Amino acid sequence: MKLLDSLNTPVTRGRYAQVGFSLMLVKYAIDILVAWVFFEKLWSPRKYIIWPDDDTVTFFNLGPDDRNFGLTMLALSIPFIIIGTVMTFRRLLSADLPRGLVVLFFVPILNLFLIGLLCLLPAKVVSPLEQVTILEPPTPKLVPPTWGVIFRSTVVSCMITVPLAFFGANILQNYGFGLFIGLPFAHGFFSVLSFGWHNPQPFGNCMKVGYYSSLLAFLLLFFFAIEGAICLIMFIPIGLVLSNLGCLLGYLVQRRPSSQAAFPLLLLLQFPGLPLLMGMEQILQDASPTREVISVIEINAPPEKVWPQVIAFPPIPEANRHWMFLTGIAYPIRAEIEGKGVGAVRNCIFSTGPFVEPITRWDEPNRLSFDVTSQPCPMKEWSPYNIHPPHLDHHLISKKGEFRLIRLEGNRTRLEGSTWYSNNMWPNGYWGIWSDAVIHGIHLRVLDHIRTEAEKLQ
């Protein structure tokens, strides 16, 4: 109750940093000890963002041991969450920022950005008159921006974030939270911060600068051959939201005249903060969860007629190519098989090369299961250059697949196709939406062709 009573008491940035850093060390030590002594598990900082990190990704599907472990770690976190929330609320009060920003304390990666910001921003300067009289805060003098100021702000932010994007994607080859969450948020924040460096700017102009800066960054990443157009387009929904959040926070900071002296220190949130975050992700990276995509069709033919098309099918006509595959995404062309039964090798030929699939279960005409031991690139990038970003090699990994043929009434077959794969790009939930859709499209291209060929035999 004493802690809650202190909500309206400002706290200095030094005290905030001291308490936060101390509690972080204490919390991490407790978590390591409890995980090792009571559950015989290893605990790393990355697990604060992603847990569990195996095939199970929902709490209610966890086994009893993992569920008890998760509940225990959550219970240990509650006192630290309460203290951190209260301290952040008090520091926002001291820094004269909207108290609603405390919600960022609960967002992975963005909470680190908020904490760093509050450790650097000075306290609001209070005049003697304000100490005894409640007055509305003075409105900063707004100076109309020139196009030169707008251009400078967009260029400065891109000079920082574009090299960092290249560093994370091509040097570290780590497509993680630092690259896809921290960087776009920081990009919007620093474009607006640079815009209002000397003169506070209105909200509308700040958001315009954020949009201009994001567009310039998109073009630079494309024309400097760092990334292809399709992957950049896929990133736009999450990138735009995070950039706008960064712009909003930048606007709230730059409108405070007392914050202008801290602007150079705020660059520490990006240089070297983001490279350090990306490097830590690279070191502490855990395995990605395995995802399963299931696609189903019904065929007007019995399983005996469908089975030969499942194990090997003739070339699929190019006229049947879905618009999705016109973007450069690899698509299946034909399937061949060497041998018969378990141990045979099925080769599914895609537009970018073959998938090599040793058969692990041959239950004719009911089920065909196989592993994937070799796979081609998942796509060919749209770019004026011949580029090959690292994510094309070891980030979308197919592990195994299966066809299930279920006999239906009326001499018909229900054909189910499953693919198990991992996507090593984070946040996995976002990128998994795209990869699930692509794999489902690949499934339907194959299943529809099998249906056409099987029904011809009727």
Kinemage of the C-alpha trace (Angstrom):
@kinemage 1
@onewidth
@group {chain A} dominant
@subgroup {mainchain}
@vectorlist {calphas} color= white
{ca met a 1} P 0.000 0.000 0.000
{ca lys a 2} L 2.911 2.349 0.748
{ca leu a 3} L 4.238 1.615 -2.720
{ca leu a 4} L 0.883 2.464 -4.301
{ca asp a 5} L 0.608 5.614 -2.182
{ca ser a 6} L 3.859 6.821 -3.740
{ca leu a 7} L 2.438 6.827 -7.283
{ca asn a 8} L 2.260 10.625 -7.332
{ca thr a 9} L 5.812 11.030 -6.033
{ca pro a 10} L 8.352 11.666 -8.826
{ca val a 11} L 11.567 9.639 -8.874
{ca thr a 12} L 14.895 10.774 -10.300
{ca arg a 13} L 16.477 9.062 -13.290
{ca gly a 14} L 19.461 7.993 -11.174
{ca arg a 15} L 17.273 6.347 -8.561
{ca tyr a 16} L 15.151 4.718 -11.276
{ca ala a 17} L 18.231 3.255 -12.968
{ca gln a 18} L 19.721 2.095 -9.673
{ca val a 19} L 16.570 0.313 -8.498
{ca gly a 20} L 15.844 -1.171 -11.926
{ca phe a 21} L 19.341 -2.556 -12.478
{ca ser a 22} L 19.516 -3.985 -8.950
{ca leu a 23} L 16.119 -5.689 -9.225
{ca met a 24} L 17.034 -7.080 -12.638
{ca leu a 25} L 20.134 -8.795 -11.219
{ca val a 26} L 18.219 -10.115 -8.216
{ca lys a 27} L 15.362 -11.407 -10.391
{ca tyr a 28} L 17.701 -13.156 -12.833
{ca ala a 29} L 19.652 -14.803 -10.014
{ca ile a 30} L 16.433 -16.068 -8.390
{ca asp a 31} L 15.115 -17.418 -11.707
{ca ile a 32} L 18.340 -19.271 -12.498
{ca leu a 33} L 18.414 -20.782 -8.998
{ca val a 34} L 14.759 -21.871 -8.963
{ca ala a 35} L 14.880 -23.270 -12.509
{ca trp a 36} L 18.021 -25.308 -11.782
{ca val a 37} L 17.374 -26.498 -8.206
{ca phe a 38} L 13.650 -27.259 -8.354
{ca phe a 39} L 13.063 -28.062 -12.036
{ca glu a 40} L 16.508 -29.003 -13.381
{ca lys a 41} L 16.139 -26.549 -16.254
{ca leu a 42} L 18.513 -23.994 -17.739
{ca trp a 43} L 17.322 -20.393 -17.840
{ca ser a 44} L 18.582 -17.676 -20.190
{ca pro a 45} L 17.602 -14.000 -20.648
{ca arg a 46} L 15.972 -14.827 -23.987
{ca lys a 47} L 13.355 -16.918 -22.209
{ca tyr a 48} L 11.862 -13.738 -20.772
{ca ile a 49} L 10.713 -13.033 -24.348
{ca ile a 50} L 10.091 -16.526 -25.721
{ca trp a 51} L 8.969 -19.429 -23.560
{ca pro a 52} L 8.410 -22.275 -24.177
{ca asp a 53} L 10.699 -22.682 -27.172
{ca asp a 54} L 9.999 -26.244 -28.290
{ca asp a 55} L 7.183 -27.778 -30.322
{ca thr a 56} L 4.524 -26.688 -27.802
{ca val a 57} L 3.562 -23.030 -28.124
{ca thr a 58} L 0.346 -22.714 -26.090
{ca phe a 59} L 0.112 -22.804 -22.319
{ca phe a 60} L -2.852 -25.177 -22.122
{ca asn a 61} L -1.026 -27.765 -24.236
{ca leu a 62} L 1.945 -27.875 -21.875
{ca gly a 63} L 2.680 -30.994 -19.881
{ca pro a 64} L 2.199 -30.913 -16.086
{ca asp a 65} L 5.907 -30.298 -15.395
{ca asp a 66} L 6.209 -27.405 -17.837
{ca arg a 67} L 2.926 -25.916 -16.646
{ca asn a 68} L 4.025 -25.984 -12.996
{ca phe a 69} L 7.342 -24.491 -14.008
{ca gly a 70} L 5.641 -21.682 -15.930
{ca leu a 71} L 3.258 -20.870 -13.076
{ca thr a 72} L 6.137 -20.827 -10.590
{ca met a 73} L 8.187 -18.422 -12.704
{ca leu a 74} L 5.121 -16.214 -13.169
{ca ala a 75} L 4.492 -16.121 -9.408
{ca leu a 76} L 8.116 -15.126 -8.795
{ca ser a 77} L 7.707 -12.279 -11.295
{ca ile a 78} L 4.647 -10.640 -9.716
{ca pro a 79} L 6.457 -8.587 -7.015
{ca phe a 80} L 9.028 -7.376 -9.549
{ca ile a 81} L 6.306 -6.486 -12.064
{ca ile a 82} L 4.472 -4.408 -9.454
{ca ile a 83} L 7.614 -2.564 -8.360
{ca gly a 84} L 8.727 -1.992 -11.963
{ca thr a 85} L 5.316 -0.671 -12.989
{ca val a 86} L 5.121 1.745 -10.054
{ca met a 87} L 8.700 2.979 -10.547
{ca thr a 88} L 8.069 3.498 -14.274
{ca phe a 89} L 4.863 5.403 -13.549
{ca arg a 90} L 6.702 7.668 -11.092
{ca arg a 91} L 9.566 8.241 -13.527
{ca leu a 92} L 7.101 9.197 -16.290
{ca leu a 93} L 5.643 11.712 -13.856
{ca ser a 94} L 9.103 13.099 -13.150
{ca ala a 95} L 9.977 13.289 -16.862
{ca asp a 96} L 6.648 15.005 -17.656
{ca leu a 97} L 5.604 12.263 -20.094
{ca pro a 98} L 2.068 10.796 -20.372
{ca arg a 99} L 1.515 8.171 -17.677
{ca gly a 100} L -0.220 5.989 -20.257
{ca leu a 101} L 3.205 5.104 -21.660
{ca val a 102} L 3.512 2.711 -18.731
{ca val a 103} L 1.805 0.104 -20.969
{ca leu a 104} L 5.064 -0.143 -22.940
{ca phe a 105} L 6.595 -1.634 -19.798
{ca phe a 106} L 4.758 -4.859 -20.676
{ca val a 107} L 5.823 -5.024 -24.360
{ca pro a 108} L 8.988 -7.063 -25.037
{ca ile a 109} L 11.883 -5.058 -26.526
{ca leu a 110} L 9.898 -1.808 -26.395
{ca asn a 111} L 10.053 -1.962 -22.590
{ca leu a 112} L 13.859 -1.934 -22.820
{ca phe a 113} L 13.610 1.143 -25.017
{ca leu a 114} L 11.268 2.868 -22.552
{ca ile a 115} L 13.468 2.015 -19.571
{ca gly a 116} L 16.551 3.341 -21.353
{ca leu a 117} L 14.706 6.527 -22.266
{ca leu a 118} L 13.609 7.114 -18.667
{ca cys a 119} L 17.156 6.508 -17.412
{ca leu a 120} L 18.413 9.335 -19.653
{ca leu a 121} L 15.675 11.982 -19.718
{ca pro a 122} L 16.120 14.736 -17.110
{ca ala a 123} L 13.372 15.601 -14.665
{ca lys a 124} L 10.972 18.376 -15.507
{ca val a 125} L 12.242 21.727 -14.304
{ca val a 126} L 9.698 23.171 -11.851
{ca ser a 127} L 9.667 26.868 -11.151
{ca pro a 128} L 9.043 28.182 -7.594
{ca leu a 129} L 5.653 29.481 -8.744
{ca glu a 130} L 4.624 26.008 -9.949
{ca gln a 131} L 5.617 24.545 -6.587
{ca val a 132} L 2.854 26.467 -4.850
{ca thr a 133} L 0.380 27.038 -7.676
{ca ile a 134} L -1.241 24.489 -9.987
{ca leu a 135} L -0.871 25.846 -13.500
{ca glu a 136} L -1.244 24.388 -16.947
{ca pro a 137} L 2.173 23.582 -18.439
{ca pro a 138} L 3.299 26.254 -20.913
{ca thr a 139} L 2.791 25.382 -24.552
{ca pro a 140} L 6.149 25.232 -26.365
{ca lys a 141} L 6.620 27.761 -29.147
{ca leu a 142} L 6.074 25.981 -32.441
{ca val a 143} L 8.239 27.073 -35.356
{ca pro a 144} L 7.042 26.069 -38.851
{ca pro a 145} L 9.561 23.607 -40.297
{ca thr a 146} L 11.377 24.148 -43.573
{ca trp a 147} L 11.835 21.413 -46.156
{ca gly a 148} L 15.527 21.481 -45.319
{ca val a 149} L 14.769 20.521 -41.710
{ca ile a 150} L 12.401 17.765 -42.846
{ca phe a 151} L 14.978 16.398 -45.297
{ca arg a 152} L 17.722 16.502 -42.662
{ca ser a 153} L 15.594 14.591 -40.187
{ca thr a 154} L 14.687 11.822 -42.618
{ca val a 155} L 18.277 11.432 -43.818
{ca val a 156} L 19.756 11.396 -40.305
{ca ser a 157} L 17.424 8.657 -39.101
{ca cys a 158} L 18.082 6.556 -42.229
{ca met a 159} L 21.856 7.005 -41.866
{ca ile a 160} L 21.519 5.317 -38.484
{ca thr a 161} L 18.905 2.632 -39.058
{ca val a 162} L 19.783 1.387 -42.565
{ca pro a 163} L 23.384 0.429 -41.600
{ca leu a 164} L 22.006 -1.227 -38.454
{ca ala a 165} L 19.540 -3.211 -40.584
{ca phe a 166} L 22.439 -4.369 -42.776
{ca phe a 167} L 24.469 -5.248 -39.663
{ca gly a 168} L 21.695 -7.343 -38.127
{ca ala a 169} L 20.560 -9.114 -41.303
{ca asn a 170} L 23.807 -9.613 -43.236
{ca ile a 171} L 26.583 -9.554 -40.634
{ca leu a 172} L 24.905 -11.229 -37.639
{ca gln a 173} L 22.360 -12.997 -39.894
{ca asn a 174} L 19.920 -12.678 -37.021
{ca tyr a 175} L 16.321 -11.884 -37.978
{ca gly a 176} L 15.105 -11.334 -34.431
{ca phe a 177} L 13.272 -8.905 -32.171
{ca gly a 178} L 16.053 -6.328 -32.345
{ca leu a 179} L 15.779 -6.118 -36.137
{ca phe a 180} L 12.006 -6.373 -36.556
{ca ile a 181} L 10.744 -4.616 -33.398
{ca gly a 182} L 13.507 -2.495 -31.900
{ca leu a 183} L 14.799 -1.032 -35.165
{ca pro a 184} L 11.514 0.243 -36.707
{ca phe a 185} L 10.428 1.675 -33.346
{ca ala a 186} L 13.766 3.443 -32.918
{ca his a 187} L 13.658 4.632 -36.524
{ca gly a 188} L 10.369 6.468 -35.971
{ca phe a 189} L 11.535 7.791 -32.597
{ca phe a 190} L 14.803 9.276 -33.830
{ca ser a 191} L 13.385 10.704 -37.051
{ca val a 192} L 10.949 12.782 -34.967
{ca leu a 193} L 13.545 13.531 -32.298
{ca ser a 194} L 15.908 14.911 -34.943
{ca phe a 195} L 13.013 16.872 -36.447
{ca gly a 196} L 12.235 18.642 -33.169
{ca trp a 197} L 15.832 18.903 -31.954
{ca his a 198} L 15.980 22.707 -31.771
{ca asn a 199} L 12.335 23.693 -32.067
{ca pro a 200} L 9.361 21.605 -30.860
{ca gln a 201} L 7.128 20.560 -33.744
{ca pro a 202} L 3.368 19.855 -33.903
{ca phe a 203} L 2.035 16.311 -33.920
{ca gly a 204} L 0.917 16.254 -37.578
{ca asn a 205} L 4.301 17.371 -38.893
{ca cys a 206} L 6.081 14.836 -36.677
{ca met a 207} L 4.003 11.978 -38.090
{ca lys a 208} L 4.636 13.202 -41.655
{ca val a 209} L 8.380 13.122 -41.036
{ca gly a 210} L 8.011 9.597 -39.700
{ca tyr a 211} L 6.241 8.500 -42.910
{ca tyr a 212} L 8.801 10.226 -45.149
{ca ser a 213} L 11.620 8.644 -43.203
{ca ser a 214} L 10.056 5.156 -43.372
{ca leu a 215} L 9.559 5.487 -47.123
{ca leu a 216} L 13.181 6.570 -47.605
{ca ala a 217} L 14.416 3.656 -45.487
{ca phe a 218} L 12.304 1.239 -47.566
{ca leu a 219} L 13.801 2.570 -50.803
{ca leu a 220} L 17.367 2.506 -49.474
{ca leu a 221} L 17.035 -1.102 -48.279
{ca phe a 222} L 15.743 -2.037 -51.722
{ca phe a 223} L 18.138 -0.083 -53.958
{ca phe a 224} L 21.217 -0.826 -51.829
{ca ala a 225} L 20.456 -4.536 -52.401
{ca ile a 226} L 19.995 -5.276 -48.694
{ca glu a 227} L 16.555 -6.841 -49.143
{ca gly a 228} L 14.074 -7.699 -51.893
{ca ala a 229} L 10.752 -5.999 -52.517
{ca ile a 230} L 8.456 -8.868 -51.482
{ca cys a 231} L 10.032 -9.344 -48.052
{ca leu a 232} L 9.939 -5.587 -47.463
{ca ile a 233} L 6.247 -5.522 -48.395
{ca met a 234} L 5.578 -8.373 -45.950
{ca phe a 235} L 7.274 -6.317 -43.227
{ca ile a 236} L 5.224 -3.154 -43.845
{ca pro a 237} L 2.233 -3.958 -41.551
{ca ile a 238} L 4.273 -4.557 -38.392
{ca gly a 239} L 6.978 -2.054 -39.335
{ca leu a 240} L 4.500 0.770 -39.903
{ca val a 241} L 2.748 0.208 -36.572
{ca leu a 242} L 6.030 0.158 -34.647
{ca ser a 243} L 7.404 3.170 -36.505
{ca asn a 244} L 4.238 5.124 -35.675
{ca leu a 245} L 4.597 4.211 -31.993
{ca gly a 246} L 8.180 5.448 -32.129
{ca cys a 247} L 7.035 8.684 -33.788
{ca leu a 248} L 4.444 9.189 -31.057
{ca leu a 249} L 7.019 8.751 -28.302
{ca gly a 250} L 9.466 11.013 -30.165
{ca tyr a 251} L 6.791 13.696 -30.390
{ca leu a 252} L 6.084 13.487 -26.652
{ca val a 253} L 9.790 13.832 -25.844
{ca gln a 254} L 10.707 16.607 -28.300
{ca arg a 255} L 7.855 18.853 -27.146
{ca arg a 256} L 9.536 19.169 -23.725
{ca pro a 257} L 12.122 21.982 -23.834
{ca ser a 258} L 13.941 20.459 -20.846
{ca ser a 259} L 14.643 17.294 -22.875
{ca gln a 260} L 16.654 18.997 -25.610
{ca ala a 261} L 19.847 18.871 -23.562
{ca ala a 262} L 19.472 15.092 -23.320
{ca phe a 263} L 19.082 14.499 -27.072
{ca pro a 264} L 22.714 13.402 -27.613
{ca leu a 265} L 22.427 10.938 -24.715
{ca leu a 266} L 19.269 9.483 -26.239
{ca leu a 267} L 21.329 8.309 -29.208
{ca leu a 268} L 22.753 5.744 -26.795
{ca leu a 269} L 19.404 3.963 -27.068
{ca gln a 270} L 20.285 3.213 -30.673
{ca phe a 271} L 24.084 3.390 -30.835
{ca pro a 272} L 25.257 1.068 -29.331
{ca gly a 273} L 22.006 -0.142 -27.741
{ca leu a 274} L 20.486 -1.853 -30.777
{ca pro a 275} L 23.711 -3.565 -31.976
{ca leu a 276} L 24.192 -4.853 -28.434
{ca leu a 277} L 20.636 -6.203 -28.362
{ca met a 278} L 21.099 -7.905 -31.742
{ca gly a 279} L 24.383 -9.416 -30.610
{ca met a 280} L 22.852 -10.766 -27.419
{ca glu a 281} L 20.029 -12.312 -29.435
{ca gln a 282} L 22.584 -14.025 -31.647
{ca ile a 283} L 24.384 -15.511 -28.628
{ca leu a 284} L 21.272 -16.499 -26.654
{ca gln a 285} L 19.158 -17.668 -29.590
{ca asp a 286} L 17.036 -20.733 -28.861
{ca ala a 287} L 15.361 -23.161 -31.228
{ca ser a 288} L 12.265 -21.946 -33.052
{ca pro a 289} L 8.973 -23.776 -32.446
{ca thr a 290} L 7.918 -26.333 -35.028
{ca arg a 291} L 4.762 -25.322 -36.889
{ca glu a 292} L 2.348 -27.614 -38.729
{ca val a 293} L 0.290 -26.625 -41.747
{ca ile a 294} L -2.581 -28.939 -42.785
{ca ser a 295} L -4.484 -28.679 -46.069
{ca val a 296} L -7.443 -30.855 -47.091
{ca ile a 297} L -9.375 -31.602 -50.285
{ca glu a 298} L -11.874 -34.249 -51.415
{ca ile a 299} L -11.387 -36.300 -54.577
{ca asn a 300} L -13.968 -38.176 -56.632
{ca ala a 301} L -11.785 -41.283 -56.834
{ca pro a 302} L -10.916 -44.128 -54.443
{ca pro a 303} L -7.587 -44.128 -52.503
{ca glu a 304} L -6.175 -46.798 -54.867
{ca lys a 305} L -6.419 -44.318 -57.766
{ca val a 306} L -5.099 -41.382 -55.720
{ca trp a 307} L -2.067 -43.150 -54.235
{ca pro a 308} L 0.070 -43.301 -57.447
{ca gln a 309} L -0.352 -39.526 -57.872
{ca val a 310} L 0.665 -38.909 -54.260
{ca ile a 311} L 3.993 -40.717 -54.481
{ca ala a 312} L 4.842 -39.170 -57.870
{ca phe a 313} L 2.885 -36.798 -60.097
{ca pro a 314} L 3.520 -35.422 -63.622
{ca pro a 315} L 4.403 -31.756 -64.281
{ca ile a 316} L 1.810 -29.239 -63.155
{ca pro a 317} L 0.723 -26.922 -66.013
{ca glu a 318} L 2.129 -23.424 -65.726
{ca ala a 319} L -1.328 -22.059 -66.456
{ca asn a 320} L -2.399 -23.304 -63.019
{ca arg a 321} L 0.104 -21.104 -61.217
{ca his a 322} L -1.465 -18.971 -58.471
{ca trp a 323} L -0.685 -15.237 -58.425
{ca met a 324} L 1.274 -15.741 -55.192
{ca phe a 325} L 3.946 -17.671 -57.075
{ca leu a 326} L 4.417 -14.806 -59.547
{ca thr a 327} L 6.127 -12.891 -56.714
{ca gly a 328} L 9.158 -15.189 -56.771
{ca ile a 329} L 8.016 -17.680 -54.111
{ca ala a 330} L 9.129 -21.212 -54.977
{ca tyr a 331} L 6.365 -23.476 -56.272
{ca pro a 332} L 6.155 -27.239 -56.979
{ca ile a 333} L 6.485 -28.482 -60.552
{ca arg a 334} L 6.501 -32.308 -60.383
{ca ala a 335} L 7.351 -35.221 -58.063
{ca glu a 336} L 9.512 -38.282 -58.733
{ca ile a 337} L 10.296 -41.336 -56.609
{ca glu a 338} L 13.238 -43.729 -56.514
{ca gly a 339} L 12.390 -47.123 -55.049
{ca lys a 340} L 9.370 -48.385 -53.172
{ca gly a 341} L 8.468 -48.642 -49.492
{ca val a 342} L 10.313 -47.268 -46.477
{ca gly a 343} L 13.750 -46.098 -47.594
{ca ala a 344} L 12.623 -44.942 -51.029
{ca val a 345} L 13.481 -41.344 -51.897
{ca arg a 346} L 10.869 -38.946 -53.198
{ca asn a 347} L 12.069 -35.812 -55.010
{ca cys a 348} L 9.586 -32.960 -55.200
{ca ile a 349} L 10.926 -30.583 -57.852
{ca phe a 350} L 10.270 -26.894 -57.166
{ca ser a 351} L 10.956 -23.861 -59.331
{ca thr a 352} L 14.140 -23.208 -57.324
{ca gly a 353} L 15.317 -26.830 -57.003
{ca pro a 354} L 14.407 -30.230 -55.499
{ca phe a 355} L 13.195 -31.235 -52.048
{ca val a 356} L 14.810 -34.546 -51.123
{ca glu a 357} L 12.329 -36.604 -49.094
{ca pro a 358} L 13.315 -40.073 -47.777
{ca ile a 359} L 10.189 -42.145 -47.082
{ca thr a 360} L 9.709 -43.034 -43.389
{ca arg a 361} L 6.235 -44.613 -43.633
{ca trp a 362} L 4.710 -46.408 -46.594
{ca asp a 363} L 1.188 -47.561 -45.818
{ca glu a 364} L -0.348 -48.048 -49.271
{ca pro a 365} L -2.920 -46.629 -50.004
{ca asn a 366} L -3.496 -44.856 -46.683
{ca arg a 367} L -0.470 -42.884 -45.530
{ca leu a 368} L 2.855 -41.652 -46.887
{ca ser a 369} L 5.310 -39.981 -44.470
{ca phe a 370} L 8.733 -38.572 -45.240
{ca asp a 371} L 11.547 -36.475 -43.806
{ca val a 372} L 13.162 -33.559 -45.615
{ca thr a 373} L 16.958 -33.862 -45.842
{ca ser a 374} L 17.598 -31.190 -48.454
{ca gln a 375} L 15.628 -28.208 -49.704
{ca pro a 376} L 16.101 -25.352 -52.207
{ca cys a 377} L 15.705 -21.623 -51.608
{ca pro a 378} L 12.144 -20.707 -50.594
{ca met a 379} L 12.001 -17.837 -53.098
{ca lys a 380} L 13.815 -15.674 -55.604
{ca glu a 381} L 13.854 -12.073 -54.451
{ca trp a 382} L 12.334 -9.272 -56.492
{ca ser a 383} L 15.280 -6.941 -56.987
{ca pro a 384} L 17.166 -5.209 -59.818
{ca tyr a 385} L 20.242 -7.005 -58.442
{ca asn a 386} L 21.070 -10.669 -58.049
{ca ile a 387} L 20.749 -10.714 -54.249
{ca his a 388} L 20.624 -13.615 -51.833
{ca pro a 389} L 19.722 -12.438 -48.277
{ca pro a 390} L 20.761 -14.828 -45.458
{ca his a 391} L 17.143 -15.597 -44.545
{ca leu a 392} L 16.812 -17.603 -47.765
{ca asp a 393} L 19.167 -20.292 -46.467
{ca his a 394} L 18.580 -21.244 -42.846
{ca his a 395} L 15.488 -19.446 -41.590
{ca leu a 396} L 12.537 -21.272 -43.201
{ca ile a 397} L 13.314 -24.963 -42.677
{ca ser a 398} L 11.050 -27.803 -43.792
{ca lys a 399} L 11.451 -30.824 -41.491
{ca lys a 400} L 8.964 -33.475 -42.607
{ca gly a 401} L 5.700 -34.029 -44.421
{ca glu a 402} L 2.832 -36.485 -44.721
{ca phe a 403} L -0.093 -37.411 -46.968
{ca arg a 404} L -3.137 -39.114 -45.451
{ca leu a 405} L -5.760 -40.766 -47.673
{ca ile a 406} L -9.119 -41.384 -45.980
{ca arg a 407} L -11.739 -43.468 -47.764
{ca leu a 408} L -15.160 -41.796 -48.025
{ca glu a 409} L -18.551 -43.084 -49.103
{ca gly a 410} L -19.303 -43.075 -52.809
{ca asn a 411} L -15.819 -44.165 -53.922
{ca arg a 412} L -14.306 -40.864 -52.830
{ca thr a 413} L -11.150 -39.876 -50.926
{ca arg a 414} L -10.329 -37.211 -48.369
{ca leu a 415} L -6.700 -36.236 -49.012
{ca glu a 416} L -4.836 -34.428 -46.227
{ca gly a 417} L -1.370 -32.951 -46.625
{ca ser a 418} L 0.782 -31.819 -43.677
{ca thr a 419} L 4.117 -30.020 -43.485
{ca trp a 420} L 6.127 -29.524 -40.309
{ca tyr a 421} L 8.596 -26.661 -40.465
{ca ser a 422} L 10.331 -23.993 -38.401
{ca asn a 423} L 10.593 -20.281 -39.107
{ca asn a 424} L 13.601 -18.645 -37.452
{ca met a 425} L 12.375 -15.097 -37.953
{ca trp a 426} L 10.914 -13.276 -34.947
{ca pro a 427} L 8.336 -12.398 -33.798
{ca asn a 428} L 7.460 -15.910 -34.877
{ca gly a 429} L 3.719 -15.352 -34.551
{ca tyr a 430} L 3.816 -12.562 -37.166
{ca trp a 431} L 6.121 -14.183 -39.701
{ca gly a 432} L 4.362 -17.512 -39.160
{ca ile a 433} L 1.177 -15.999 -40.618
{ca trp a 434} L 3.013 -15.346 -43.884
{ca ser a 435} L 4.872 -18.678 -44.016
{ca asp a 436} L 1.728 -20.660 -43.109
{ca ala a 437} L -0.124 -18.969 -45.985
{ca val a 438} L 2.699 -19.720 -48.431
{ca ile a 439} L 2.904 -23.394 -47.430
{ca his a 440} L -0.873 -23.739 -47.604
{ca gly a 441} L -0.737 -22.316 -51.150
{ca ile a 442} L 1.950 -24.865 -52.063
{ca his a 443} L -0.180 -27.655 -50.608
{ca leu a 444} L -3.229 -26.638 -52.610
{ca arg a 445} L -1.249 -26.462 -55.848
{ca val a 446} L -0.108 -30.070 -55.329
{ca leu a 447} L -3.414 -31.405 -53.964
{ca asp a 448} L -5.473 -29.841 -56.747
{ca his a 449} L -3.154 -31.363 -59.345
{ca ile a 450} L -3.369 -34.785 -57.691
{ca arg a 451} L -7.154 -34.515 -57.733
{ca thr a 452} L -7.165 -33.628 -61.431
{ca glu a 453} L -4.883 -36.535 -62.359
{ca ala a 454} L -6.707 -39.070 -60.148
{ca glu a 455} L -10.153 -38.124 -61.445
{ca lys a 456} L -8.926 -38.568 -65.024
{ca leu a 457} L -8.470 -42.260 -64.253
{ca gln a 458} L -12.115 -42.711 -63.262
